[in-house]
Amino acid sequence: PGPGLKWFVKTEQFSKPFPVVKPHLEAHRAWVAELREGGYPYPITSGYRVDSESRPGGGGLMILAAPDHESA
């Protein structure tokens, strides 16, 4: 990721069915876009995890670089 940086992985599993979670995802996507566009100074990417039937909606995954756990 670069000198002095480490990779961190954040995973989340939805605790409610995807149709209940889906309306909240636009705000989440906007937050991630804001991070990527300048609010977070290191590499970051994210996306859906899949459920047990390989369908998007099982949760989320974020991979980011940071100098330490607190910064991540």
N, CA and C atoms as a LAMMPS dump frame, in Angstrom:
ITEM: TIMESTEP
0
ITEM: NUMBER OF ATOMS
216
ITEM: BOX BOUNDS ff ff ff
-5.0000000000000000e+02 5.0000000000000000e+02
-5.0000000000000000e+02 5.0000000000000000e+02
-5.0000000000000000e+02 5.0000000000000000e+02
ITEM: ATOMS id mol type element x y z
1 1 1 N 0.793 -1.213 0
2 1 2 C 0 0 0
3 1 3 C 0.834 1.276 0
4 2 1 N 2.088 1.18 0.351
5 2 2 C 2.951 2.346 0.386
6 2 3 C 3.776 2.334 1.66
7 3 1 N 4.838 3.114 1.68
8 3 2 C 5.706 3.149 2.864
9 3 3 C 4.929 3.539 4.125
10 4 1 N 5.137 2.782 5.18
11 4 2 C 4.516 3.091 6.461
12 4 3 C 3.044 2.738 6.585
13 5 1 N 2.47 2.106 5.541
14 5 2 C 1.044 1.758 5.575
15 5 3 C 0.855 0.251 5.679
16 6 1 N -0.28 -0.161 6.229
17 6 2 C -0.677 -1.569 6.331
18 6 3 C -2.074 -1.7 5.742
19 7 1 N -2.399 -2.892 5.296
20 7 2 C -3.752 -3.154 4.807
21 7 3 C -4.659 -3.534 5.973
22 8 1 N -5.891 -3.044 5.941
23 8 2 C -6.922 -3.41 6.915
24 8 3 C -8.16 -3.855 6.147
25 9 1 N -8.853 -4.843 6.69
26 9 2 C -10.071 -5.36 6.066
27 9 3 C -11.195 -5.289 7.078
28 10 1 N -12.281 -4.668 6.681
29 10 2 C -13.473 -4.555 7.537
30 10 3 C -14.592 -5.336 6.863
31 11 1 N -15.201 -6.236 7.579
32 11 2 C -16.329 -6.984 7.033
33 11 3 C -17.562 -6.737 7.89
34 12 1 N -18.705 -6.765 7.238
35 12 2 C -19.979 -6.656 7.945
36 12 3 C -20.944 -7.67 7.355
37 13 1 N -21.735 -8.236 8.209
38 13 2 C -22.792 -9.137 7.77
39 13 3 C -24.114 -8.488 8.135
40 14 1 N -24.993 -8.358 7.152
41 14 2 C -26.285 -7.741 7.423
42 14 3 C -27.058 -8.595 8.417
43 15 1 N -27.648 -7.949 9.403
44 15 2 C -28.437 -8.678 10.398
45 15 3 C -29.925 -8.678 10.049
46 16 1 N -30.279 -7.936 9.013
47 16 2 C -31.664 -7.889 8.543
48 16 3 C -31.677 -8.337 7.083
49 17 1 N -32.823 -8.751 6.574
50 17 2 C -32.903 -9.159 5.165
51 17 3 C -32.511 -7.997 4.242
52 18 1 N -31.921 -8.328 3.105
53 18 2 C -31.435 -7.318 2.163
54 18 3 C -32.485 -6.268 1.805
55 19 1 N -33.752 -6.643 1.559
56 19 2 C -34.737 -5.603 1.234
57 19 3 C -34.9 -4.548 2.335
58 20 1 N -34.647 -4.91 3.586
59 20 2 C -34.731 -3.96 4.695
60 20 3 C -33.49 -3.062 4.716
61 21 1 N -32.337 -3.62 4.376
62 21 2 C -31.068 -2.893 4.392
63 21 3 C -30.916 -1.991 3.17
64 22 1 N -31.414 -2.438 2.048
65 22 2 C -31.182 -1.767 0.773
66 22 3 C -31.459 -0.258 0.783
67 23 1 N -32.55 0.224 1.387
68 23 2 C -32.797 1.674 1.373
69 23 3 C -31.693 2.502 2.039
70 24 1 N -30.915 1.909 2.922
71 24 2 C -29.86 2.635 3.641
72 24 3 C -28.533 2.639 2.888
73 25 1 N -28.451 1.849 1.827
74 25 2 C -27.181 1.708 1.13
75 25 3 C -26.779 2.94 0.334
76 26 1 N -27.723 3.733 -0.136
77 26 2 C -27.363 4.949 -0.888
78 26 3 C -26.565 5.91 -0.008
79 27 1 N -26.985 6.093 1.225
80 27 2 C -26.236 6.96 2.143
81 27 3 C -24.849 6.38 2.396
82 28 1 N -24.773 5.075 2.514
83 28 2 C -23.48 4.422 2.727
84 28 3 C -22.579 4.615 1.508
85 29 1 N -23.128 4.415 0.31
86 29 2 C -22.336 4.614 -0.912
87 29 3 C -21.838 6.051 -1.017
88 30 1 N -22.656 7.004 -0.642
89 30 2 C -22.241 8.412 -0.667
90 30 3 C -21.092 8.649 0.314
91 31 1 N -21.159 8.037 1.478
92 31 2 C -20.093 8.161 2.471
93 31 3 C -18.789 7.583 1.931
94 32 1 N -18.845 6.404 1.318
95 32 2 C -17.639 5.786 0.754
96 32 3 C -17.094 6.648 -0.386
97 33 1 N -17.962 7.182 -1.231
98 33 2 C -17.525 8.053 -2.331
99 33 3 C -16.816 9.286 -1.777
100 34 1 N -17.349 9.856 -0.696
101 34 2 C -16.726 11.018 -0.069
102 34 3 C -15.331 10.672 0.452
103 35 1 N -15.206 9.496 1.056
104 35 2 C -13.887 9.052 1.525
105 35 3 C -12.913 8.951 0.355
106 36 1 N -13.359 8.324 -0.729
107 36 2 C -12.485 8.129 -1.892
108 36 3 C -12.093 9.448 -2.549
109 37 1 N -12.979 10.416 -2.51
110 37 2 C -12.749 11.687 -3.213
111 37 3 C -11.948 12.691 -2.395
112 38 1 N -11.442 12.292 -1.269
113 38 2 C -10.59 13.222 -0.557
114 38 3 C -10.723 13.244 0.944
115 39 1 N -11.709 12.599 1.479
116 39 2 C -11.857 12.601 2.927
117 39 3 C -10.963 11.595 3.624
118 40 1 N -10.419 10.654 2.872
119 40 2 C -9.534 9.634 3.44
120 40 3 C -8.257 9.642 2.611
121 41 1 N -7.104 9.863 3.218
122 41 2 C -5.881 10.102 2.456
123 41 3 C -5.154 8.865 1.91
124 42 1 N -5.712 7.668 2.099
125 42 2 C -5.024 6.446 1.694
126 42 3 C -5.922 5.618 0.769
127 43 1 N -5.355 4.582 0.117
128 43 2 C -6.186 3.738 -0.757
129 43 3 C -7.339 3.08 0.007
130 44 1 N -8.507 3.03 -0.654
131 44 2 C -9.696 2.426 -0.044
132 44 3 C -10.591 1.88 -1.154
133 45 1 N -11.181 0.721 -0.919
134 45 2 C -12.166 0.16 -1.838
135 45 3 C -13.171 -0.639 -1.026
136 46 1 N -14.345 -0.845 -1.581
137 46 2 C -15.371 -1.587 -0.858
138 46 3 C -16.335 -2.233 -1.835
139 47 1 N -17.154 -3.122 -1.307
140 47 2 C -18.16 -3.769 -2.13
141 47 3 C -19.013 -4.714 -1.311
142 48 1 N -19.961 -5.329 -2.006
143 48 2 C -20.862 -6.283 -1.359
144 48 3 C -20.174 -7.615 -1.108
145 49 1 N -20.548 -8.234 -0.018
146 49 2 C -20.279 -9.66 0.173
147 49 3 C -21.497 -10.37 -0.378
148 50 1 N -21.348 -11.626 -0.672
149 50 2 C -22.481 -12.391 -1.179
150 50 3 C -23.022 -13.299 -0.09
151 51 1 N -24.296 -13.666 -0.236
152 51 2 C -24.906 -14.547 0.751
153 51 3 C -24.599 -16.004 0.425
154 52 1 N -25.208 -16.919 1.141
155 52 2 C -24.919 -18.35 0.965
156 52 3 C -25.341 -18.881 -0.397
157 53 1 N -26.12 -18.103 -1.138
158 53 2 C -26.536 -18.507 -2.482
159 53 3 C -25.836 -17.679 -3.561
160 54 1 N -24.717 -17.043 -3.192
161 54 2 C -23.894 -16.239 -4.103
162 54 3 C -24.606 -15.004 -4.646
163 55 1 N -25.571 -14.495 -3.89
164 55 2 C -26.272 -13.27 -4.287
165 55 3 C -25.729 -12.102 -3.484
166 56 1 N -25.553 -10.935 -4.138
167 56 2 C -25.148 -9.765 -3.361
168 56 3 C -26.179 -9.487 -2.279
169 57 1 N -25.711 -8.973 -1.167
170 57 2 C -26.634 -8.637 -0.099
171 57 3 C -26.343 -9.338 1.199
172 58 1 N -25.269 -10.116 1.245
173 58 2 C -24.919 -10.8 2.483
174 58 3 C -24.217 -9.899 3.48
175 59 1 N -23.74 -8.757 3.01
176 59 2 C -23.007 -7.835 3.871
177 59 3 C -22.062 -6.993 3.051
178 60 1 N -21.052 -6.449 3.703
179 60 2 C -20.118 -5.586 3.01
180 60 3 C -18.682 -5.892 3.371
181 61 1 N -17.778 -5.426 2.512
182 61 2 C -16.349 -5.622 2.694
183 61 3 C -15.662 -4.315 2.337
184 62 1 N -14.76 -3.859 3.178
185 62 2 C -13.978 -2.663 2.897
186 62 3 C -12.514 -3.003 3.102
187 63 1 N -11.683 -2.659 2.132
188 63 2 C -10.249 -2.86 2.212
189 63 3 C -9.613 -1.479 2.141
190 64 1 N -8.784 -1.163 3.123
191 64 2 C -8.189 0.151 3.156
192 64 3 C -6.776 0.102 3.704
193 65 1 N -5.973 1.064 3.308
194 65 2 C -4.616 1.198 3.826
195 65 3 C -4.603 2.303 4.881
196 66 1 N -3.751 2.121 5.874
197 66 2 C -3.607 3.122 6.93
198 66 3 C -2.304 2.855 7.67
199 67 1 N -1.779 3.846 8.356
200 67 2 C -0.534 3.617 9.102
201 67 3 C -0.738 2.75 10.353
202 68 1 N -1.968 2.748 10.903
203 68 2 C -2.217 1.948 12.11
204 68 3 C -3.727 1.721 12.26
205 69 1 N -4.078 0.869 13.224
206 69 2 C -5.477 0.505 13.433
207 69 3 C -6.339 1.725 13.772
208 70 1 N -5.847 2.606 14.601
209 70 2 C -6.618 3.779 15.003
210 70 3 C -6.941 4.671 13.795
211 71 1 N -6.005 4.826 12.882
212 71 2 C -6.234 5.642 11.693
213 71 3 C -7.217 4.995 10.727
214 72 1 N -7.207 3.673 10.702
215 72 2 C -8.114 2.943 9.805
216 72 3 C -9.537 3.127 10.261
